[in-house]
Structures are given as structure tokens and as C-alpha cells.
Amino acid sequence: MAKQIVVADRGWVFVGDVYADANGDRLINDAKVVRVWGTTKGLGELALSGPTSKTVLDDSGTVRIPSHSVVAVFDCKW
């Protein structure tokens, strides 16, 4: 598992320890909803540099996202 940001349809953005199963579904452990990015350079900045003092992350437990709902995946460097 690797820490990733997963953008899902309908505007959902999650971050956590992500595992992709054989069907491409994403299982996110220790998931958090990214409610406020808190960056000046977008979601990529969050993936590369981590949360800022303005970032708001809401605990969400374990989340499963079906493969057809995954819009984008960012590898985190934090």
C-alpha cells in the first residue's frame, strides 16, 4: 500500500493508504476526506508537499471506491 490521493466522481477527494485490487477498485485504509486543499498550487502541491496549515482532512475510516468512479490518483511524497 502507498499513500495516495484519490479523486473520485462527484467531487470526492480522499487520501490514505491505498491498495488497488484485481478489478481496479481502490481500498483506502486510514482514509481522510480532503475537504479543503489549503494550497496555492492545487492538488498536486498537496500530493508533493503534504498538508498545509489551511488543509482540512476529515477522518473517514476505510473507504472502497469502485474502479469506474476513480477519476485520478496522485502518489504522495509525504
N, C-alpha and C positions, 0 to 999 in steps of 0.2 A: 504494500500500500504506500501511496505517496500523497503528501499534502497537495491538494489541488483546489482550484476554484472552478465550480461547475455552473455554467449558465444554462438554465432550463427555460422551456417555453413559458409564456405568460408572465415573464419578468422576474422569475425566481432566480436568485443567485446564492449559492451555497459554498462553503469552504469546509474542508475537513480531510480526513484520511480516506482516500478514495480507492476503491477496488472495482475494476471492470470485469463483469462475469462473461461467460462464453457468448451470451446474447448481446453483449454491449451495454447492458444495463449498468448503472453506476450505483454502488452501495457506498454510502458516505458514513463513516463512523466518527463519533465526536463532532457531528455536523453543527455548523452555525449558519444562520441566515445572515447574509450581508445586507443589512437594512440601509446603512449609509456608507458609501465607499470612503469618504473622508479624504480623498486625494485631489490633486490639482491636474493630474495627467491621466486620469481614467483608471479603469480596472487593471490594466497592465501594470501600472505603478503599484497597485495593491499586491499583485502577484509577485513582483520583483522585490519590493521593499518591505512588505508587511503592513500591518495596520498602523495608521497614524493616530494622533490624539483625538481626531474627529471621526474616526471609523466607529461604526456601531455594529456589533456582532451579537445576534441573539441565539442562545443555546437551543439546539433542536434535536439532540439525541442522535438516533440513527435514521438516515433517510435513504430511500431507494428511488432512483429516477429511471424510468424506462428509457431504453435507447432512443426511441423515436421522439423523446422530449428533450434530449440533450442538444443544445444549440452550440456551445463552445466549451472547451476545457483549457484552463491555464495551469501550468506547472508552477508551484510556489517555490520561491527561493528562501523561505523563512520557516 
